[in-house]
Amino acid sequence: MKMKKQLGLFLVFAGLLCSNKLFAQQEENLIQDFQKQYYSQVFGFQIKEVFNEKLFDLIDTWLNTPYRYAGKNENGIDCSGFINVLLKSLYGSSVGCSSVDMYHNVPHVSLNKLLPGDLVFFKTRGRRISHVGMYLGQNKFVHSSTSNGVIISDLEDAYYKKRFAKGGRLNFDESKMDSTSKN
C-alpha cells in the first residue's frame, strides 16, 4: 500500500512537472510570436525568425537615425559607422573602419549563400566597394542610406540589385555574443 501511495505521489509530481514544462514552452512560443509581430511592424516586413534578439533591439534603436558622413552617433551615422556599432555591440569587435576595409577583411559569399547576420557590400560609386549593410534574411538588409538614414531595404530593389557586389561572412567567436543571441 505504501508503494502505491509513493507511486501515486510520484505520478502527480511528474504530471505537475510536465505541465510546468508544457506551460513554459507555450509561454516561450507566445514570447517569440510577440517578438516576430513587433519586429514585423517596426521593420516593415514579415519576420519569420528573430535570429538574434540583441541585434533586432539595436536595429530598432537606430532605425531612422539620419545619415551623416563619418558620423558615429545618434545625431548621424554613415553605413560603415552603423555596421561598426552593430559589430562592437554584438561581438565587441570590428572588421574595419570603412566599407572597403570590411570587404577585404571577411570571407566573401555569393548572394544565394547569404545568411542572416552576413554583411552585404555594394558598388554605389563606380567599380569600388562604397556601401555596406547587414543581411537580415528574406532579401532584406539594414544599412544607413545617404538619403534616408538607417533603414531596411530589399536586395531585389533595382538600385541595390544592380550594385550588389558580394556578401561577407563574419567569423567572430559566438561565445562573446549576448546570451539572448541565437545566431
URLINPE-V350131 format. One record per residue. RES is the residue in three letters. PSI is psi as a letter, one per 20 degrees, with the letter a starting at -180 (999 if undefined). D_CENTER is the distance of its C-alpha to the mean C-alpha in whole Angstrom. Layout:
RES,PSI,D_CENTER
RES,PSI,D_CENTER
This chain:
MET,g,58
LYS,h,56
MET,h,54
LYS,g,54
LYS,g,53
GLN,g,50
LEU,g,49
GLY,g,48
LEU,g,47
PHE,g,44
LEU,h,43
VAL,g,43
PHE,g,41
ALA,h,39
GLY,g,38
LEU,g,37
LEU,g,34
CYS,g,33
SER,h,33
ASN,g,31
LYS,g,29
LEU,g,29
PHE,g,28
ALA,g,25
GLN,g,24
GLN,g,24
GLU,g,23
GLU,g,20
ASN,g,19
LEU,g,20
ILE,g,18
GLN,g,15
ASP,g,17
PHE,g,17
GLN,g,13
LYS,g,13
GLN,g,15
TYR,g,14
TYR,h,11
SER,g,13
GLN,g,16
VAL,g,14
PHE,i,11
GLY,j,15
PHE,q,14
GLN,o,14
ILE,p,11
LYS,h,12
GLU,p,10
VAL,n,8
PHE,i,6
ASN,o,5
GLU,g,7
LYS,g,8
LEU,g,5
PHE,h,5
ASP,g,9
LEU,g,9
ILE,g,8
ASP,g,11
THR,h,13
TRP,i,13
LEU,p,13
ASN,j,17
THR,p,17
PRO,q,20
TYR,p,20
ARG,p,23
TYR,p,23
ALA,j,23
GLY,q,21
LYS,j,19
ASN,a,19
GLU,i,19
ASN,i,22
GLY,q,21
ILE,q,18
ASP,r,18
CYS,g,16
SER,h,16
GLY,g,16
PHE,g,13
ILE,h,11
ASN,h,14
VAL,g,13
LEU,g,9
LEU,g,10
LYS,h,13
SER,h,12
LEU,g,10
TYR,i,12
GLY,k,15
SER,r,16
SER,r,16
VAL,j,17
GLY,r,19
CYS,h,20
SER,r,20
SER,h,18
VAL,g,21
ASP,g,21
MET,g,18
TYR,g,19
HIS,i,22
ASN,j,20
VAL,q,17
PRO,p,19
HIS,q,18
VAL,q,17
SER,r,19
LEU,g,17
ASN,i,18
LYS,j,16
LEU,q,13
LEU,q,10
PRO,p,6
GLY,i,5
ASP,q,9
LEU,q,11
VAL,p,13
PHE,q,16
PHE,q,19
LYS,n,23
THR,i,23
ARG,m,26
GLY,c,29
ARG,i,28
ARG,q,26
ILE,p,22
SER,j,22
HIS,q,18
VAL,q,14
GLY,a,11
MET,p,8
TYR,p,7
LEU,i,6
GLY,r,9
GLN,k,12
ASN,j,13
LYS,q,11
PHE,q,9
VAL,q,9
HIS,r,12
SER,o,15
SER,q,18
THR,h,21
SER,h,22
ASN,j,20
GLY,b,18
VAL,o,14
ILE,r,13
ILE,p,11
SER,r,14
ASP,p,15
LEU,i,16
GLU,i,19
ASP,p,20
ALA,g,23
TYR,g,22
TYR,h,19
LYS,g,21
LYS,h,24
ARG,i,22
PHE,p,19
ALA,f,20
LYS,r,18
GLY,r,15
GLY,p,14
ARG,p,13
LEU,q,12
ASN,l,15
PHE,q,14
ASP,o,16
GLU,i,14
SER,i,16
LYS,i,15
MET,q,12
ASP,q,12
SER,i,14
THR,i,12
SER,q,9
LYS,j,9
ASN,999,8
